[in-house]
Amino acid sequence: MVSTSFSEAVTGLDGRKFCSYRVGGPIDLALMPTQYESAVEALKAIDTTTPLTVLGGGCNTLIASRGIRGTTLITKRMLAVEVVDLASGRLRFDAGVPLARVATTAQDHGFSGAEFMIGIPGTVGGAIAMNAGAMGQSTDEIVEGAVVYDCASRQVLTLDAEALAFSYRHSSIDPQRHVVLAGYFRFKPGDAQAIAHLMQQSLDFRKAHHPKEPNGGSVFKNPAPGHPAGRLLDELGAKTWREGGARISELHANFIVNDGSATSTDVLRLMLKMKTAIEAHYPFKVYPENRFVGQPSDEEARLWAQLHDRPLPSSDLEDHAG
Ligand SMILES: Cc1cc2nc3c(=O)[nH]c(=O)nc-3n(C[C@H](O)[C@H](O)[C@H](O)COP(=O)(O)OP(=O)(O)OC[C@H]3O[C@@H](n4cnc5c(N)ncnc54)[C@H](O)[C@@H]3O)c2cc1C
């Protein structure tokens, strides 16, 4: 555990406020640095024998019903933006900068490349970890590197794009080991009208097709090109399915929404129902895009293992699923 004299440490937070699904138990100890330097200071002071969980905006993450033990580093208050070299389109964004701000900052400088980020909730750290994408574009196309705290070596490293090893909704960032502190982005000059048009198109699409109730975005990764999970689920009539307070959105069959009373267990049960149905009817395996953090109940640990086709856990459960 880090010394609680760290000025940006908070104990006993309600996890539901830190995850866009609005589910999950208490966060025992949260560190919410506002500056790069204080994040490094806090990370160096952490007792490495207790688990570390990293959260950005929590827009792709389910927090377990029993909450999060150990230390949770929440990067969403790290908001610095720096122009590294305007002539070559290079900017640095701290981990907590919202993706919409990346898009508008690039736009303000006449740069193209980040239009797809305008409507994606979440932060730079989460987008690098997840290789977030939309409209046929993804984070790897504009990220040159990331400044990362490596909990194993207890050092700050700069990882270039190759070391980040981006693939579809994945990177080499292991949230139990790496904390993204900042990202280096490179943009190209663009046409102001075309940039504005693309952004508006994206916002209009999301308004029409994404639910307003609390949710965590796409539940499953698309199993194969041309076969989006949402369409497969729609064909199966999934838009009427529910488990407790979790139900599938009428607007998008790959989104689960919280009707106000959902628990993490409800969401995981519904996810397993979706996976089972897809795999029973189509020649595809599907795996969660959503991440799951914290101390799972026995049932949650079992459901999460099933969602990844992993062997069922013994009663000696890991502290940290994900
Ligand atoms: C309505 C809605 C629409 C969405 N649309 C899209 C979309 O179009 N495309 C898309 O790709 N996603 C989409 N998402 C999912 C989500 O917005 C993205 O995955 C986003 O990148 C998550 O960022 P975050 O900061 O909220 O990450 P979190 O949910 O906080 O974290 C996600 C993962 O990254 C890790 N992480 C977060 N910050 C750091 C850090 N600083 N260092 C190390 N690891 C970190 C976490 O441990 C976790 O494993 C959508 C979500 C919602 C709710």
Ligand as a Chemical Component Dictionary entry (heavy atoms), coordinates in Angstrom:
data_LIG
# 
_chem_comp.id                   LIG 
_chem_comp.type                 NON-POLYMER 
_chem_comp.pdbx_formal_charge   0 
_chem_comp.three_letter_code    LIG 
# 
loop_
_chem_comp_atom.comp_id 
_chem_comp_atom.atom_id 
_chem_comp_atom.alt_atom_id 
_chem_comp_atom.type_symbol 
_chem_comp_atom.charge 
_chem_comp_atom.model_Cartn_x 
_chem_comp_atom.model_Cartn_y 
_chem_comp_atom.model_Cartn_z 
_chem_comp_atom.pdbx_ordinal 
LIG C1  C1  C 0 -20.948 4.463  -25.238 1  
LIG C2  C2  C 0 -19.594 3.862  -25.490 2  
LIG C3  C3  C 0 -19.080 3.828  -26.766 3  
LIG C4  C4  C 0 -17.825 3.260  -27.023 4  
LIG N1  N1  N 0 -17.352 3.246  -28.297 5  
LIG C5  C5  C 0 -16.138 2.725  -28.534 6  
LIG C6  C6  C 0 -15.611 2.701  -29.862 7  
LIG O1  O1  O 0 -16.214 3.173  -30.816 8  
LIG N2  N2  N 0 -14.395 2.151  -30.044 9  
LIG C7  C7  C 0 -13.651 1.634  -29.015 10 
LIG O2  O2  O 0 -12.527 1.151  -29.247 11 
LIG N3  N3  N 0 -14.144 1.636  -27.751 12 
LIG C8  C8  C 0 -15.337 2.168  -27.488 13 
LIG N4  N4  N 0 -15.828 2.173  -26.215 14 
LIG C9  C9  C 0 -15.025 1.575  -25.128 15 
LIG C10 C10 C 0 -14.081 2.583  -24.431 16 
LIG O3  O3  O 0 -14.559 3.883  -24.606 17 
LIG C11 C11 C 0 -12.647 2.476  -24.971 18 
LIG O4  O4  O 0 -12.137 1.166  -24.800 19 
LIG C12 C12 C 0 -11.712 3.461  -24.264 20 
LIG O5  O5  O 0 -10.451 3.416  -24.852 21 
LIG C13 C13 C 0 -11.597 3.120  -22.788 22 
LIG O6  O6  O 0 -10.846 4.141  -22.180 23 
LIG P1  P1  P 0 -10.913 4.280  -20.583 24 
LIG O7  O7  O 0 -9.932  5.318  -20.196 25 
LIG O8  O8  O 0 -12.290 4.466  -20.132 26 
LIG O9  O9  O 0 -10.366 2.839  -20.169 27 
LIG P2  P2  P 0 -10.768 1.965  -18.892 28 
LIG O10 O10 O 0 -12.089 1.342  -19.098 29 
LIG O11 O11 O 0 -10.546 2.736  -17.656 30 
LIG O12 O12 O 0 -9.646  0.841  -19.014 31 
LIG C14 C14 C 0 -9.646  -0.065 -20.097 32 
LIG C15 C15 C 0 -8.409  -0.954 -19.941 33 
LIG O13 O13 O 0 -7.248  -0.139 -20.054 34 
LIG C16 C16 C 0 -6.490  -0.155 -18.844 35 
LIG N5  N5  N 0 -6.028  1.221  -18.613 36 
LIG C17 C17 C 0 -6.778  2.351  -18.538 37 
LIG N6  N6  N 0 -5.968  3.414  -18.345 38 
LIG C18 C18 C 0 -4.708  2.927  -18.272 39 
LIG C19 C19 C 0 -3.428  3.518  -18.057 40 
LIG N7  N7  N 0 -3.268  4.835  -17.852 41 
LIG N8  N8  N 0 -2.332  2.699  -18.036 42 
LIG C20 C20 C 0 -2.452  1.369  -18.220 43 
LIG N9  N9  N 0 -3.645  0.747  -18.439 44 
LIG C21 C21 C 0 -4.745  1.529  -18.454 45 
LIG C22 C22 C 0 -7.440  -0.642 -17.756 46 
LIG O14 O14 O 0 -6.738  -1.309 -16.717 47 
LIG C23 C23 C 0 -8.326  -1.604 -18.554 48 
LIG O15 O15 O 0 -7.684  -2.847 -18.695 49 
LIG C24 C24 C 0 -17.078 2.740  -25.936 50 
LIG C25 C25 C 0 -17.580 2.800  -24.621 51 
LIG C26 C26 C 0 -18.823 3.362  -24.404 52 
LIG C27 C27 C 0 -19.334 3.436  -22.978 53 
# 
loop_
_chem_comp_bond.comp_id 
_chem_comp_bond.atom_id_1 
_chem_comp_bond.atom_id_2 
_chem_comp_bond.value_order 
_chem_comp_bond.pdbx_ordinal 
LIG C1  C2  SING 1  
LIG C2  C3  SING 2  
LIG C2  C26 DOUB 3  
LIG C3  C4  DOUB 4  
LIG C4  N1  SING 5  
LIG C4  C24 SING 6  
LIG N1  C5  DOUB 7  
LIG C5  C6  SING 8  
LIG C5  C8  SING 9  
LIG C6  O1  DOUB 10 
LIG C6  N2  SING 11 
LIG N2  C7  SING 12 
LIG C7  O2  DOUB 13 
LIG C7  N3  SING 14 
LIG N3  C8  DOUB 15 
LIG C8  N4  SING 16 
LIG N4  C9  SING 17 
LIG N4  C24 SING 18 
LIG C9  C10 SING 19 
LIG C10 O3  SING 20 
LIG C10 C11 SING 21 
LIG C11 O4  SING 22 
LIG C11 C12 SING 23 
LIG C12 O5  SING 24 
LIG C12 C13 SING 25 
LIG C13 O6  SING 26 
LIG O6  P1  SING 27 
LIG P1  O7  DOUB 28 
LIG P1  O8  SING 29 
LIG P1  O9  SING 30 
LIG O9  P2  SING 31 
LIG P2  O10 DOUB 32 
LIG P2  O11 SING 33 
LIG P2  O12 SING 34 
LIG O12 C14 SING 35 
LIG C14 C15 SING 36 
LIG C15 O13 SING 37 
LIG C15 C23 SING 38 
LIG O13 C16 SING 39 
LIG C16 N5  SING 40 
LIG C16 C22 SING 41 
LIG N5  C17 SING 42 
LIG N5  C21 SING 43 
LIG C17 N6  DOUB 44 
LIG N6  C18 SING 45 
LIG C18 C19 SING 46 
LIG C18 C21 DOUB 47 
LIG C19 N7  SING 48 
LIG C19 N8  DOUB 49 
LIG N8  C20 SING 50 
LIG C20 N9  DOUB 51 
LIG N9  C21 SING 52 
LIG C22 O14 SING 53 
LIG C22 C23 SING 54 
LIG C23 O15 SING 55 
LIG C24 C25 DOUB 56 
LIG C25 C26 SING 57 
LIG C26 C27 SING 58 
# 
